[in-house]
Amino acid sequence: MSALPDTASKRRPLLATAALLLALVPAGAAFAADSLDSRIGEGLFRRMWVAAPTATQAADGLGPLYNARSCATCHPRGGGGRPPDPASEGDQGVGFALKLSGDPVYGRQIQSNAILGQVIEGRPTVAYREETVRFPDGETVRLRRPTHGVKDLGYGPLAEATALSARVSPRVHGMGLLDLIPEAELQAEADRQSRDGVVAGRPNRVPMDGVPRIGRFGWKATHPTLAQQDAEAFSLDIGMSTPDYREPWGDCTPAQTACREAHHGDSKQFEGLEIPSTVIGLIDAYLRTLPPDGSLEAPKDKAGGALFAATGCAACHRPSYTTGADPAHPTLSKQVIFPHSDLLLHDMGDGLADEVPMGEARGRDWRTTPLWGLNRLAKDDGRLSLLHDGRARSVTEAILWHGGEAEKARKNFMDLPRDARKRLVRYVLGL
């Protein structure tokens, strides 16, 4: 291991195999400790996990039921997912999953893959009914209203009371900066909105180590920290145990006995887990190095920004925050950032509502999505999959799905002249 800086090798326990480290670190390289952490974390983010048992305990424990074998599968190039294309037979989308309201057999999420000898839970389906929205000036836009289901159910029918809610995986660029926004700032923003009475954003408080914390990640703001979000993804999406989700069978319920009795990858040398805390920390170190897809500077289109505010978009899509001071991450500390989100929950109306509450988030409640990086997202493959289930194919479609607290902003947008609507969309795509 002479290729590693001596100080780094003493500071951190070895959690990846020597082959992984040597593949990531060129011989003779002298990375700073944080740089080395992020390089190793990138390798772990891309790693294709395998089923236990294997000779290499650092890489096994997949499933038994799972959606993806790696983090990068759902977040290609750090980007987000898309729903299945009903016109393409067999297409399962990218980073697409069906959340459940809590099924006694299927648990919290449908897992569409399984290791050898196990039975998949099912395959998500989506069908769309198109609806036409007409602007006052005569322009029309076609919206897609989705209906989600599951085919090829492997363990019998879902319980009658079980509700489904689709999710596409979010973009991960810029999450390290969002992680450093002080909770006091998020609460202060909620208090300000309550006083002003224009919108009524509120935090989703979720328990963490027995203490209520403000969620900031996830479509319903269910995760207070990057580490906690990573841990749940390992449990639900990959089926591996972590300090926060210690069950090695992931989302398998007691009714799925074969799944619970299958081999697992828990190891004494890894805290009795498949994914120990240090691996979570290394992946977080990588995610913190990913800058926002958009600009780190204030938007230069001042006229577009003024239109964005006048239409009412900025009431929830707060343009900027300042990150807190964190000695562990000095390059991310005290930075003015422009995510264009308050990270709070808002009632978005019946059109987007589901029946899968999470924490204090009700069916109509959704976290304000950060808008930075939409331009990069559109360039990746020439199409957009916006909102929690990817139904919106453009910024205009996404705006037209806004209801509830955002109904007034939606109406203001519809009443704009066509050129002004295009100007506002260009502004959003330039963030």
C-alpha positions as a printed NumPy array, in Angstrom:
array([[  0.   ,   0.   ,   0.   ],
       [  2.947,   2.34 ,  -0.499],
       [  0.954,   4.311,  -3.082],
       [ -1.181,   5.794,  -0.308],
       [ -0.055,   8.859,   1.658],
       [  1.12 ,   7.64 ,   5.063],
       [ -1.053,  10.12 ,   6.982],
       [ -4.17 ,   9.059,   5.113],
       [ -3.543,   5.355,   5.684],
       [ -3.172,   5.933,   9.421],
       [ -6.21 ,   8.19 ,   9.65 ],
       [ -8.754,   5.919,   8.014],
       [ -9.494,   2.184,   8.369],
       [ -9.242,   0.203,   5.184],
       [-12.774,  -0.528,   4.012],
       [-12.254,  -1.256,   0.358],
       [-10.084,  -3.975,  -1.088],
       [ -6.498,  -3.22 ,  -2.056],
       [ -7.437,  -3.742,  -5.675],
       [-10.079,  -1.017,  -5.501],
       [ -7.726,   1.469,  -3.867],
       [ -4.926,   0.796,  -6.32 ],
       [ -7.325,   1.186,  -9.22 ],
       [ -8.442,   4.552,  -7.919],
       [ -5.082,   5.961,  -6.83 ],
       [ -2.22 ,   6.09 ,  -9.353],
       [  1.143,   4.945,  -8.042],
       [  3.077,   7.799,  -6.453],
       [  0.057,  10.081,  -6.225],
       [  0.007,  12.398,  -3.219],
       [ -3.64 ,  13.351,  -2.845],
       [ -4.857,  15.423,   0.076],
       [ -6.901,  13.331,   2.488],
       [-10.23 ,  14.812,   1.367],
       [ -9.343,  14.247,  -2.288],
       [ -8.466,  10.63 ,  -1.571],
       [-11.743,  10.141,   0.306],
       [-13.75 ,  11.51 ,  -2.615],
       [-11.885,   9.359,  -5.144],
       [-12.562,   6.231,  -3.12 ],
       [-16.153,   7.387,  -2.628],
       [-16.595,   7.749,  -6.375],
       [-15.466,   4.165,  -6.824],
       [-17.968,   3.016,  -4.206],
       [-20.717,   5.114,  -5.83 ],
       [-20.07 ,   3.298,  -9.11 ],
       [-19.417,  -0.138,  -7.601],
       [-21.641,  -2.974,  -8.798],
       [-22.505,  -4.852,  -5.621],
       [-22.879,  -8.635,  -5.76 ],
       [-24.822, -11.237,  -3.817],
       [-23.3  , -12.909,  -0.764],
       [-21.337, -14.994,  -0.154],
       [-18.198, -14.106,  -2.111],
       [-14.501, -14.241,  -1.357],
       [-14.443, -10.438,  -1.153],
       [-16.667,  -9.41 ,   1.746],
       [-16.179,  -5.721,   0.947],
       [-18.302,  -6.092,  -2.193],
       [-21.116,  -8.488,  -1.316],
       [-24.543,  -8.319,   0.303],
       [-26.705,  -7.265,  -2.651],
       [-30.434,  -7.813,  -2.137],
       [-31.863, -10.395,  -1.882],
       [-34.463,  -8.097,  -3.508],
       [-33.31 ,  -4.847,  -5.067],
       [-33.893,  -2.207,  -7.732],
       [-30.301,  -1.438,  -8.729],
       [-26.803,  -2.837,  -8.161],
       [-25.072,   0.52 ,  -7.802],
       [-25.746,   4.132,  -6.869],
       [-24.669,   5.215, -10.36 ],
       [-27.333,   3.027, -11.975],
       [-30.065,   5.357, -10.682],
       [-27.928,   8.514, -10.87 ],
       [-26.014,   8.253, -14.168],
       [-23.347,  10.983, -14.333],
       [-24.848,  12.296, -11.094],
       [-28.119,  13.031, -12.868],
       [-31.668,  11.958, -12.16 ],
       [-33.995,   9.294, -13.443],
       [-36.894,   9.   , -15.851],
       [-40.105,   6.955, -15.911],
       [-40.638,   3.963, -18.207],
       [-41.637,   4.723, -21.774],
       [-44.948,   2.922, -22.394],
       [-44.187,   2.926, -26.124],
       [-41.002,   0.887, -25.596],
       [-41.842,  -2.66 , -24.545],
       [-39.752,  -3.782, -21.6  ],
       [-38.421,  -0.313, -20.795],
       [-38.238,   0.085, -17.004],
       [-37.013,   3.67 , -16.99 ],
       [-33.944,   4.887, -15.096],
       [-33.972,   5.291, -11.338],
       [-37.734,   4.733, -11.312],
       [-39.424,   3.097,  -8.316],
       [-42.862,   2.657,  -6.819],
       [-43.216,   3.646,  -3.175],
       [-45.918,   1.923,  -1.126],
       [-47.971,   3.203,   1.769],
       [-46.831,   0.148,   3.751],
       [-47.912,  -3.235,   2.406],
       [-47.891,  -6.22 ,   4.822],
       [-46.167,  -8.385,   2.195],
       [-44.357,  -5.998,  -0.159],
       [-43.18 ,  -3.441,   2.404],
       [-42.361,   0.155,   1.474],
       [-41.222,  -0.197,  -2.138],
       [-41.54 ,  -2.553,  -5.087],
       [-38.204,  -4.248,  -5.832],
       [-38.05 ,  -5.276,  -9.482],
       [-34.856,  -7.382,  -9.316],
       [-33.711, -10.354,  -7.236],
       [-30.574, -12.402,  -6.706],
       [-30.401, -15.983,  -7.992],
       [-32.995, -18.187,  -6.319],
       [-35.265, -15.327,  -5.218],
       [-38.47 , -14.013,  -6.799],
       [-38.858, -10.391,  -7.845],
       [-41.74 ,  -8.445,  -6.314],
       [-43.02 ,  -7.137,  -9.636],
       [-42.456,  -4.723, -12.497],
       [-43.73 ,  -1.128, -12.309],
       [-45.979,   0.082, -15.106],
       [-47.184,   3.498, -16.155],
       [-49.923,   4.588, -18.537],
       [-50.704,   8.186, -19.473],
       [-53.912,   9.992, -20.279],
       [-53.231,  13.18 , -22.193],
       [-55.033,  16.396, -21.3  ],
       [-54.968,  19.701, -23.141],
       [-54.412,  23.02 , -21.386],
       [-55.227,  26.17 , -23.368],
       [-53.645,  29.525, -22.565],
       [-55.739,  32.712, -22.83 ],
       [-53.829,  33.632, -26.005],
       [-54.787,  30.33 , -27.664],
       [-51.548,  28.357, -27.262],
       [-52.103,  24.769, -26.106],
       [-49.954,  22.344, -24.129],
       [-50.502,  18.612, -23.707],
       [-50.096,  17.263, -20.171],
       [-49.672,  13.587, -19.226],
       [-51.695,  12.312, -16.27 ],
       [-50.077,   9.05 , -15.135],
       [-51.631,   5.898, -13.755],
       [-49.146,   3.596, -12.052],
       [-49.411,  -0.118, -11.418],
       [-47.421,  -3.316, -10.969],
       [-47.388,  -6.366, -13.212],
       [-45.916,  -9.829, -12.593],
       [-46.478,  -9.617,  -8.841],
       [-44.358, -12.314,  -7.23 ],
       [-46.03 , -12.634,  -3.82 ],
       [-49.742, -12.341,  -4.513],
       [-51.888,  -9.22 ,  -4.82 ],
       [-51.158,  -6.003,  -2.994],
       [-53.337,  -5.339,   0.028],
       [-56.506,  -3.479,  -0.883],
       [-55.495,  -0.488,   1.242],
       [-51.986,  -0.195,  -0.24 ],
       [-51.389,   3.009,  -2.191],
       [-48.726,   3.504,  -4.873],
       [-46.622,   6.596,  -5.525],
       [-43.987,   6.759,  -8.25 ],
       [-40.556,   8.345,  -7.882],
       [-37.733,   9.176, -10.249],
       [-34.288,   9.461,  -8.703],
       [-33.139,  13.056,  -8.073],
       [-29.974,  14.732,  -9.326],
       [-27.165,  14.546,  -6.77 ],
       [-25.047,  17.505,  -7.911],
       [-24.911,  20.287,  -5.315],
       [-26.223,  18.178,  -2.427],
       [-23.129,  18.869,  -0.342],
       [-23.971,  22.569,  -0.342],
       [-27.617,  21.96 ,   0.536],
       [-26.456,  19.765,   3.417],
       [-24.685,  22.76 ,   4.993],
       [-27.633,  25.174,   5.045],
       [-28.257,  25.702,   8.788],
       [-31.517,  24.281,  10.11 ],
       [-32.147,  27.65 ,  11.764],
       [-32.226,  29.267,   8.306],
       [-34.799,  26.775,   7.048],
       [-36.972,  27.364,  10.102],
       [-36.57 ,  31.142,   9.737],
       [-37.773,  30.904,   6.137],
       [-40.84 ,  28.922,   7.237],
       [-41.55 ,  31.526,   9.928],
       [-41.204,  34.366,   7.406],
       [-43.637,  32.701,   5.017],
       [-46.102,  32.191,   7.861],
       [-45.95 ,  35.906,   8.703],
       [-46.211,  37.084,   5.092],
       [-49.152,  34.811,   4.294],
       [-48.374,  34.401,   0.574],
       [-47.398,  30.728,   0.818],
       [-47.135,  28.422,   3.824],
       [-43.981,  26.343,   3.558],
       [-43.149,  24.2  ,   6.556],
       [-40.364,  21.799,   7.5  ],
       [-40.795,  18.057,   7.519],
       [-39.406,  17.125,  10.926],
       [-38.139,  13.57 ,  11.001],
       [-36.513,  11.699,  13.908],
       [-32.755,  11.172,  13.759],
       [-31.042,   9.522,  16.726],
       [-34.171,  10.295,  18.742],
       [-34.055,  14.021,  17.937],
       [-36.435,  15.746,  15.47 ],
       [-34.442,  17.146,  12.539],
       [-35.543,  19.182,   9.533],
       [-35.596,  17.094,   6.37 ],
       [-34.069,  18.65 ,   3.268],
       [-33.495,  15.753,   0.838],
       [-36.058,  13.604,  -0.944],
       [-39.234,  14.559,  -2.801],
       [-41.048,  14.975,   0.522],
       [-38.023,  16.252,   2.49 ],
       [-37.739,  12.996,   4.411],
       [-33.976,  13.027,   5.017],
       [-32.118,  15.552,   7.217],
       [-28.632,  14.622,   5.992],
       [-26.836,  13.167,   3.008],
       [-25.743,  10.2  ,   5.112],
       [-29.3  ,   9.312,   6.073],
       [-30.512,   9.553,   2.49 ],
       [-27.656,   7.31 ,   1.349],
       [-28.506,   4.774,   4.049],
       [-32.156,   4.504,   3.023],
       [-31.187,   4.152,  -0.64 ],
       [-28.891,   1.252,   0.241],
       [-31.734,  -0.401,   2.166],
       [-34.649,   0.102,  -0.229],
       [-32.916,   0.267,  -3.62 ],
       [-29.913,  -2.056,  -3.203],
       [-30.988,  -4.203,  -0.24 ],
       [-27.939,  -3.715,   1.987],
       [-27.622,  -2.985,   5.705],
       [-26.217,   0.276,   7.108],
       [-25.956,   1.828,  10.588],
       [-29.386,   3.444,  10.108],
       [-31.058,   0.405,   8.479],
       [-29.464,  -2.665,  10.016],
       [-31.6  ,  -5.399,   8.415],
       [-29.457,  -7.247,   5.834],
       [-32.554,  -8.21 ,   3.849],
       [-33.454,  -4.617,   3.043],
       [-37.189,  -4.113,   2.49 ],
       [-38.156,  -7.804,   2.745],
       [-41.065,  -8.323,   5.141],
       [-41.647, -11.266,   7.537],
       [-44.036, -12.689,   4.93 ],
       [-41.104, -13.04 ,   2.5  ],
       [-39.38 , -15.837,   4.405],
       [-37.078, -17.   ,   1.59 ],
       [-35.713, -13.483,   1.245],
       [-35.04 , -13.129,   4.957],
       [-33.354, -16.533,   5.144],
       [-31.032, -15.925,   2.176],
       [-27.279, -15.388,   2.559],
       [-26.289, -11.885,   3.608],
       [-23.028,  -9.962,   3.668],
       [-22.928,  -8.718,   7.263],
       [-19.326,  -8.841,   8.45 ],
       [-17.676,  -8.403,  11.85 ],
       [-14.899,  -6.367,  10.264],
       [-17.492,  -3.936,   8.886],
       [-19.375,  -3.106,  12.112],
       [-21.517,  -6.223,  11.699],
       [-23.018,  -4.648,   8.571],
       [-22.806,  -4.822,   4.794],
       [-22.278,  -1.061,   4.397],
       [-20.444,   0.347,   7.448],
       [-20.456,   3.98 ,   8.492],
       [-17.074,   4.64 ,   6.897],
       [-18.333,   3.587,   3.466],
       [-21.298,   5.947,   3.854],
       [-18.805,   8.676,   4.801],
       [-16.657,   8.013,   1.732],
       [-19.651,   8.168,  -0.605],
       [-20.727,  11.411,   1.075],
       [-17.206,  12.768,   0.555],
       [-17.616,  12.109,  -3.17 ],
       [-21.088,  13.652,  -3.327],
       [-19.776,  16.784,  -1.604],
       [-17.28 ,  17.271,  -4.426],
       [-20.044,  17.416,  -7.05 ],
       [-20.816,  21.075,  -7.746],
       [-24.298,  22.138,  -8.81 ],
       [-25.039,  21.481, -12.458],
       [-25.864,  25.164, -12.764],
       [-23.843,  28.257, -12.041],
       [-22.405,  28.958,  -8.605],
       [-22.942,  32.652,  -9.274],
       [-26.091,  34.744,  -9.135],
       [-28.161,  34.534, -12.337],
       [-27.09 ,  37.166, -14.843],
       [-30.529,  37.458, -16.466],
       [-31.877,  40.204, -14.197],
       [-35.002,  40.766, -16.296],
       [-35.779,  37.053, -16.224],
       [-35.247,  37.012, -12.474],
       [-37.62 ,  39.933, -12.019],
       [-40.262,  38.116, -14.085],
       [-39.669,  34.941, -12.038],
       [-40.344,  36.899,  -8.846],
       [-43.291,  38.908, -10.191],
       [-45.047,  35.744, -11.349],
       [-44.82 ,  34.346,  -7.825],
       [-42.307,  31.561,  -8.462],
       [-39.737,  32.96 ,  -6.019],
       [-42.191,  32.687,  -3.117],
       [-41.309,  28.979,  -2.843],
       [-38.295,  28.77 ,  -5.152],
       [-36.227,  31.042,  -2.924],
       [-33.243,  32.108,  -5.04 ],
       [-30.414,  31.889,  -2.497],
       [-29.173,  30.649,   0.854],
       [-25.834,  30.968,   2.657],
       [-24.214,  27.779,   3.882],
       [-23.068,  27.518,   7.477],
       [-19.533,  27.24 ,   8.805],
       [-18.19 ,  23.692,   8.984],
       [-14.49 ,  23.167,   9.762],
       [-14.706,  19.705,   8.205],
       [-15.733,  21.226,   4.854],
       [-14.105,  24.669,   4.595],
       [-14.528,  24.966,   0.815],
       [-18.309,  24.584,   1.165],
       [-18.655,  26.848,   4.212],
       [-20.077,  30.377,   4.175],
       [-20.939,  30.186,   0.486],
       [-23.83 ,  32.093,  -1.079],
       [-25.587,  29.511,  -3.236],
       [-28.491,  29.769,  -5.683],
       [-30.523,  26.55 ,  -5.611],
       [-33.849,  28.358,  -6.135],
       [-35.614,  26.343,  -3.435],
       [-36.691,  26.955,   0.141],
       [-36.387,  23.167,   0.818],
       [-39.753,  23.318,   2.608],
       [-42.976,  21.362,   2.135],
       [-45.853,  23.013,   0.278],
       [-49.388,  21.913,  -0.509],
       [-49.263,  21.444,  -4.286],
       [-52.915,  20.549,  -4.81 ],
       [-54.82 ,  17.458,  -5.882],
       [-53.169,  17.11 ,  -9.295],
       [-49.863,  15.984,  -7.776],
       [-51.214,  14.413,  -4.578],
       [-50.502,  10.829,  -3.613],
       [-51.705,   8.662,  -0.725],
       [-48.271,   7.884,   0.702],
       [-47.59 ,  10.3  ,   3.583],
       [-44.01 ,  10.429,   4.86 ],
       [-43.265,  11.864,   8.278],
       [-45.173,  15.13 ,   8.555],
       [-45.584,  15.317,   4.767],
       [-49.17 ,  14.639,   3.726],
       [-50.315,  13.418,   0.343],
       [-50.545,  16.918,  -1.171],
       [-47.215,  18.056,   0.307],
       [-44.013,  18.171,  -1.721],
       [-40.622,  19.724,  -1.085],
       [-39.744,  22.644,  -3.347],
       [-37.356,  21.153,  -5.895],
       [-34.06 ,  23.02 ,  -6.43 ],
       [-34.023,  24.381,  -9.963],
       [-30.287,  24.749, -10.485],
       [-28.943,  22.569, -13.26 ],
       [-32.057,  22.078, -15.396],
       [-30.084,  23.259, -18.425],
       [-27.544,  20.468, -17.918],
       [-30.334,  17.958, -17.377],
       [-31.967,  18.867, -20.679],
       [-28.668,  18.562, -22.538],
       [-27.855,  15.095, -21.197],
       [-30.281,  13.234, -23.441],
       [-32.416,  15.978, -24.97 ],
       [-35.439,  15.425, -22.756],
       [-36.688,  16.376, -19.324],
       [-38.47 ,  14.232, -16.748],
       [-39.65 ,  16.717, -14.134],
       [-41.711,  16.429, -10.938],
       [-41.589,  13.497,  -8.529],
       [-42.76 ,  10.906, -11.049],
       [-41.199,  12.384, -14.181],
       [-44.534,  13.151, -15.826],
       [-43.576,  16.661, -17.012],
       [-41.519,  16.8  , -20.211],
       [-40.861,  20.539, -20.068],
       [-40.674,  23.428, -17.632],
       [-44.014,  24.668, -18.954],
       [-45.677,  21.31 , -18.25 ],
       [-44.221,  21.271, -14.732],
       [-45.592,  24.752, -14.002],
       [-49.038,  23.777, -15.277],
       [-49.171,  20.893, -12.778],
       [-48.726,  23.327,  -9.882],
       [-51.793,  23.757,  -7.696],
       [-52.6  ,  24.388,  -4.059],
       [-50.311,  27.096,  -2.706],
       [-48.824,  27.502,  -6.192],
       [-52.173,  27.939,  -7.968],
       [-51.838,  31.727,  -8.084],
       [-48.347,  31.535,  -9.587],
       [-49.654,  29.045, -12.158],
       [-52.455,  31.418, -13.132],
       [-50.034,  34.343, -13.324],
       [-47.851,  32.314, -15.687],
       [-50.803,  31.415, -17.888],
       [-51.828,  35.074, -18.107],
       [-48.397,  36.213, -19.308],
       [-47.949,  37.06 , -22.989],
       [-46.361,  34.226, -24.945],
       [-42.987,  35.978, -25.235],
       [-42.906,  36.565, -21.476],
       [-43.675,  32.893, -20.813],
       [-40.788,  31.91 , -23.052],
       [-38.537,  34.397, -21.259],
       [-39.413,  32.908, -17.869],
       [-38.778,  29.36 , -19.107],
       [-35.401,  30.43 , -20.537],
       [-34.524,  31.901, -17.153],
       [-35.321,  28.642, -15.358],
       [-33.39 ,  26.578, -17.901],
       [-30.402,  28.872, -17.456],
       [-30.073,  28.354, -13.707]])
